[in-house]
Amino acid sequence: QLQLVEPGGGMVQAAGSLRPSCAASGTALSISRMCWYRQAPGKERGLVATFISVGSTNYASSVKGRITISRGNAKNTVYLQMNSLKPENTAVYYCSAFSNDYARDYWGQGTQVTVSS
């Protein structure tokens, strides 16, 4: 099984930056991808960024150029560097990891990001 922990959300003013992280632990640590999603109030959860390996990342078109997903020094840790944040980026950000051992996604509890104008 996998457990995901996502520290690093918070409140920031518009144009500011945040860098939440996602750390996976447990017994099923053969992970083929880690992703960040977000869900704003009253909206569906949507994919923000995907990390497969160094040099193999994907982004939603709405965040390209402002958000970067990267792997930390620990193999099963990813960061989401978010710059030039806007109030409409306010959402709960969730991390997911796909376990090759169990052929399924695992999810974190989510971290709140609030951008004030």
C-alpha positions as CSV (number, residue, x, y, z in Angstrom):
1,Q,0.0,0.0,0.0
2,L,1.0,3.6,-0.4
3,Q,0.5,6.7,1.8
4,L,0.9,10.1,0.4
5,V,1.5,13.2,2.5
6,E,1.2,16.7,1.0
7,P,2.7,19.5,3.1
8,G,3.3,23.0,1.7
9,G,-0.1,24.5,0.8
10,G,-1.2,27.7,2.4
11,M,-2.3,31.2,1.8
12,V,-0.6,33.7,-0.5
13,Q,-1.3,37.0,-2.2
14,A,-1.9,37.2,-5.9
15,A,1.4,37.0,-7.9
16,G,3.0,35.1,-5.1
17,S,4.4,31.5,-5.1
18,L,4.0,28.3,-3.3
19,R,5.8,24.9,-3.5
20,P,3.8,22.1,-2.0
21,S,5.4,18.7,-1.9
22,C,4.1,15.1,-2.0
23,A,6.0,12.2,-0.4
24,A,5.0,8.6,-0.9
25,S,5.7,5.9,1.7
26,G,4.6,2.3,2.3
27,T,5.2,-1.1,0.8
28,A,4.2,-0.5,-2.8
29,L,6.9,1.9,-3.8
30,S,7.2,0.8,-7.4
31,I,5.6,4.0,-8.8
32,S,5.4,4.8,-12.5
33,R,3.9,8.3,-12.2
34,M,3.0,10.9,-9.7
35,C,0.4,13.6,-10.5
36,W,-1.1,16.8,-9.0
37,Y,-4.8,17.5,-9.3
38,R,-6.8,20.4,-8.0
39,Q,-10.5,20.9,-7.1
40,A,-11.9,24.4,-6.7
41,P,-15.2,24.9,-4.8
42,G,-18.1,23.7,-6.9
43,K,-15.9,22.3,-9.6
44,E,-14.7,18.9,-10.6
45,R,-11.2,17.7,-9.8
46,G,-8.8,18.3,-12.7
47,L,-5.3,17.3,-13.7
48,V,-2.7,19.9,-13.2
49,A,0.7,18.2,-13.8
50,T,2.2,14.7,-14.3
51,F,5.7,13.5,-13.5
52,I,6.8,10.2,-15.1
53,S,10.6,10.7,-15.1
54,V,13.1,13.6,-15.4
55,G,12.3,15.1,-18.8
56,S,9.0,13.4,-19.0
57,T,6.3,15.8,-17.6
58,N,3.0,17.0,-18.7
59,Y,0.9,20.0,-17.8
60,A,-2.6,21.3,-18.2
61,S,-2.7,24.0,-20.8
62,S,-4.0,26.5,-18.3
63,V,-0.9,26.2,-16.1
64,K,1.9,25.9,-18.6
65,G,4.6,28.4,-17.9
66,R,3.6,29.1,-14.4
67,I,3.8,25.6,-12.8
68,T,6.6,23.1,-12.6
69,I,6.5,19.6,-11.3
70,S,9.8,18.0,-10.3
71,R,11.2,15.1,-8.3
72,G,12.9,15.7,-5.0
73,N,16.1,14.1,-3.8
74,A,14.0,11.3,-2.3
75,K,12.8,9.2,-5.2
76,N,9.2,9.1,-4.3
77,T,8.8,12.8,-3.6
78,V,7.5,15.4,-6.1
79,Y,7.2,19.1,-5.8
80,L,4.7,21.5,-7.5
81,Q,6.3,24.9,-7.9
82,M,3.6,27.4,-8.5
83,N,4.4,31.0,-9.6
84,S,2.4,34.0,-10.5
85,L,-0.6,32.6,-8.6
86,K,-4.1,34.1,-9.2
87,P,-7.2,34.0,-7.0
88,E,-8.8,31.6,-9.5
89,N,-6.0,29.1,-8.6
90,T,-7.6,28.7,-5.1
91,A,-8.4,25.0,-4.7
92,V,-7.5,21.9,-2.8
93,Y,-4.5,20.4,-4.5
94,Y,-4.3,16.6,-4.4
95,C,-1.3,14.3,-5.1
96,S,-1.7,10.9,-6.7
97,A,0.7,8.1,-7.3
98,F,0.2,5.0,-9.5
99,S,1.5,1.8,-7.9
100,N,2.8,-0.8,-10.3
101,D,2.5,-3.4,-7.6
102,Y,-1.3,-2.9,-7.2
103,A,-2.1,-1.4,-10.6
104,R,-4.0,1.5,-9.1
105,D,-3.8,5.1,-8.1
106,Y,-3.4,6.2,-4.5
107,W,-4.4,9.7,-3.2
108,G,-3.3,12.1,-0.6
109,Q,-5.6,14.0,1.6
110,G,-5.1,17.2,-0.2
111,T,-3.6,20.5,0.7
112,Q,-5.5,23.8,0.6
113,V,-4.1,26.6,-1.5
114,T,-5.7,30.0,-1.1
115,V,-4.7,33.0,-3.3
116,S,-6.0,36.4,-2.1
117,S,-6.4,39.4,-4.4
